[in-house]
């Protein structure tokens, strides 16, 4: 066994014993009593993007939609981009309704009413939040020597995910539910010749937690 192969085995062994650690919490979901069943209607999940330097990640929105439809394929989730294109420009960042009162004014437009009726969209879910990197520590150096190239060191960092889902009912023109989730995780990157990232699935954990709660709401509305 060469020195390089031995170092690779050491890294793989570290990967087996170390894992990104994630802790998550989901706040209690509070709903108004639904007055309309979902039936064959569609649901749309949108990310908040109301500032130039802030947005809810599109891949998180896609994760939620996939989580819900994978668990219950009877829930018809419309792709975010399809909905926004169909209702352009009313759900662009600068024009999207931010409060139920804004929704009331928007739904007074006949063109909007007709579009929603045509798409059979009953509920809209606003997702507000993001995942950010916080604390980081450690160091790593890489170089090229007579024996080849390699890196040595150890790094660690934290990611925090915080998301809130607000459910709006297009028929009653009001907010009918709200739930939030948070997740924190510690990731590692040991390097002995080859850096091996051990990533804590913070965003994925938040997606699963929030998705389960939304699924519970939509499943009981059939």
C-alpha positions as MATLAB code, in Angstrom:
seq = 'XXXXXXXXXXXXXXXXXXXXXXXXXXXXXXXXXXXXXXXXXXXXXXXXXXXXXXXXXXXXXXXXXXXXXXXXXXXXXXXXXXXXXXXXXXXXXXXXXXXXXXXXXXXXXXXXXXXXXXXXXXXXXXXXXXXXXXXXXXXXXXXXXXXXXXXXXXXXXXXXXXXXXXXXXXXXXXXXXXXXXXXXXXXXXXXXXXXXXXXXXXXXXXXXXXXXXXXXXXXXXX';
ca = [
       0.000    0.000    0.000;
       1.371    3.382   -0.985;
       1.414    6.396    1.311;
      -1.246    8.040   -0.825;
      -3.561    5.026   -0.572;
      -3.054    4.894    3.193;
      -3.985    8.548    3.550;
      -7.104    8.019    1.467;
      -8.152    5.160    3.729;
      -7.639    7.366    6.774;
      -9.905   10.014    5.274;
     -12.575    7.482    4.411;
     -12.415    6.116    7.931;
     -12.921    9.603    9.293;
     -15.939   10.026    7.017;
     -17.524    6.900    8.472;
     -17.225    8.066   12.063;
     -17.941   11.745   11.580;
     -21.176   13.132   10.281;
     -22.691   16.556    9.913;
     -24.929   17.049   12.955;
     -28.323   18.733   12.507;
     -30.913   19.801   15.074;
     -34.326   21.026   13.939;
     -37.530   22.396   15.432;
     -40.954   22.992   13.892;
     -43.292   25.467   15.558;
     -46.868   24.434   16.205;
     -49.095   24.881   13.206;
     -52.213   26.972   13.754;
     -54.949   26.928   11.138;
     -58.276   28.592   10.662;
     -61.016   26.100    9.977;
     -60.921   25.411    6.188;
     -64.119   26.201    4.340;
     -63.160   24.802    0.937;
     -61.788   21.332    0.188;
     -58.819   21.057   -2.117;
     -60.370   18.436   -4.380;
     -58.907   18.775   -7.892;
     -57.585   22.260   -7.238;
     -53.917   23.173   -7.376;
     -51.546   24.580   -4.794;
     -48.673   26.938   -5.540;
     -45.623   27.457   -3.325;
     -43.771   30.746   -3.796;
     -40.574   32.091   -2.267;
     -40.355   35.639   -0.947;
     -38.032   37.783   -3.067;
     -39.049   41.301   -2.174;
     -35.573   42.827   -1.861;
     -32.600   42.977   -4.205;
     -30.296   41.390   -1.628;
     -32.674   38.832   -0.183;
     -34.526   35.826   -1.519;
     -35.833   32.451   -0.430;
     -33.806   29.922   -2.395;
     -35.613   28.482   -5.469;
     -34.145   25.039   -4.749;
     -35.807   25.084   -1.314;
     -39.174   25.804   -2.961;
     -38.584   22.927   -5.375;
     -37.645   20.684   -2.451;
     -40.935   21.449   -0.685;
     -42.985   20.759   -3.805;
     -41.184   17.463   -4.399;
     -41.533   16.439   -0.746;
     -45.297   17.016   -0.782;
     -46.039   15.343   -4.114;
     -43.753   12.391   -3.362;
     -45.607   11.715   -0.115;
     -49.088   12.317   -1.559;
     -49.411   12.465   -5.341;
     -53.049   13.544   -5.029;
     -51.842   17.005   -3.989;
     -51.285   18.938   -7.211;
     -48.487   21.466   -6.672;
     -48.018   23.906   -9.545;
     -44.392   24.810  -10.348;
     -43.459   28.232   -9.037;
     -42.161   29.561  -12.360;
     -45.258   28.383  -14.257;
     -47.517   30.260  -11.839;
     -45.441   33.450  -11.935;
     -45.285   33.450  -15.741;
     -49.030   32.885  -16.018;
     -49.762   35.782  -13.665;
     -47.035   38.154  -14.837;
     -46.471   40.843  -13.625;
     -48.670   40.562  -10.513;
     -46.398   38.187   -8.598;
     -43.063   39.720   -9.468;
     -40.978   40.799   -6.433;
     -41.970   44.477   -6.707;
     -45.689   43.838   -7.225;
     -46.496   40.637   -5.307;
     -49.070   40.946   -2.508;
     -47.368   40.955    0.874;
     -50.477   40.990    3.113;
     -53.999   39.545    2.879;
     -55.294   43.090    2.305;
     -53.040   43.305   -0.761;
     -54.464   39.993   -1.946;
     -57.992   41.380   -1.640;
     -57.115   44.297   -3.917;
     -55.324   42.034   -6.382;
     -58.265   39.645   -6.671;
     -60.504   42.530   -7.674;
     -58.750   42.464  -11.047;
     -60.810   40.392  -13.451;
     -57.751   39.148  -15.350;
     -56.286   37.724  -12.135;
     -59.556   36.061  -11.180;
     -59.843   34.432  -14.593;
     -56.250   33.143  -14.497;
     -56.676   31.607  -11.052;
     -59.963   30.027  -12.065;
     -58.417   28.612  -15.211;
     -55.500   27.114  -13.238;
     -57.834   25.935  -10.431;
     -55.501   27.438   -7.860;
     -57.095   27.292   -4.405;
     -54.168   27.858   -2.023;
     -50.934   29.791   -2.197;
     -48.079   29.234    0.245;
     -45.589   32.041    0.819;
     -42.205   30.790    2.032;
     -40.063   33.368    3.768;
     -36.527   32.591    4.948;
     -33.148   31.241    3.894;
     -30.130   29.202    4.939;
     -26.969   31.059    5.892;
     -23.470   30.089    6.951;
     -22.535   31.360   10.395;
     -19.500   30.390   12.481;
     -16.442   28.867   10.829;
     -13.126   27.712   12.256;
     -10.021   25.752   11.362;
      -7.441   26.035    8.650;
      -6.183   24.129    5.637;
      -3.067   24.330    3.509;
      -2.369   22.794    0.126;
       0.828   22.490   -1.804;
       2.889   20.626   -4.369;
       5.992   18.725   -3.363;
       8.276   15.981   -4.649;
       5.698   13.358   -3.666;
       2.824   15.098   -5.418;
       0.088   17.533   -4.522;
      -2.017   17.414   -1.387;
      -3.796   19.266    1.399;
      -3.674   19.031    5.158;
      -5.884   20.583    7.813;
      -9.351   20.612    9.298;
     -12.204   23.056    8.917;
     -15.654   23.347   10.426;
     -18.611   25.657    9.932;
     -22.241   26.064   10.941;
     -25.347   26.601    8.831;
     -28.613   28.025   10.137;
     -31.897   27.568    8.294;
     -35.023   29.518    9.228;
     -38.214   29.382    7.158;
     -41.832   30.376    7.674;
     -44.775   29.233    5.559;
     -47.938   31.331    5.335;
     -50.952   29.729    3.634;
     -53.431   31.947    1.814;
     -56.877   30.872    0.647;
     -57.796   32.461   -2.684;
     -61.514   31.739   -2.211;
     -61.888   33.344    1.214;
     -59.081   35.811    0.458;
     -57.436   35.362    3.825;
     -54.582   33.728    5.649;
     -55.581   30.267    6.867;
     -52.397   28.884    8.365;
     -48.839   29.566    9.411;
     -45.920   27.333   10.414;
     -42.191   27.869   10.828;
     -39.152   25.647   11.070;
     -35.522   26.139   12.007;
     -32.509   23.876   11.675;
     -28.889   24.237   12.709;
     -26.053   22.008   11.596;
     -22.320   21.618   11.947;
     -20.302   20.593    8.874;
     -16.685   19.413    8.706;
     -13.911   19.179    6.147;
     -10.918   17.043    7.171;
      -8.043   16.985    4.697;
      -5.192   14.490    4.613;
      -3.989   14.753    1.010;
      -7.589   15.054   -0.245;
     -10.236   17.324    1.383;
     -13.432   15.417    2.180;
     -16.442   17.621    3.013;
     -18.904   16.165    5.537;
     -21.924   18.354    5.001;
     -24.775   18.653    7.485;
     -28.056   18.558    5.489;
     -29.470   21.646    7.170;
     -31.627   22.908    4.315;
     -32.881   19.403    3.527;
     -33.873   18.838    7.152;
     -35.786   22.137    7.207;
     -37.484   21.160    3.939;
     -38.621   17.813    5.350;
     -39.970   19.368    8.549;
     -41.870   22.156    6.815;
     -43.021   19.840    4.031;
     -44.535   17.365    6.506;
     -46.578   20.119    8.153;
     -47.829   21.504    4.844;
     -48.650   17.992    3.709;
     -50.744   17.499    6.832;
     -52.756   20.601    6.031;
     -53.360   19.792    2.371;
     -54.103   16.120    3.026;
     -56.940   16.927    5.442;
     -58.517   19.311    2.979;
     -59.732   16.649    0.573;
];
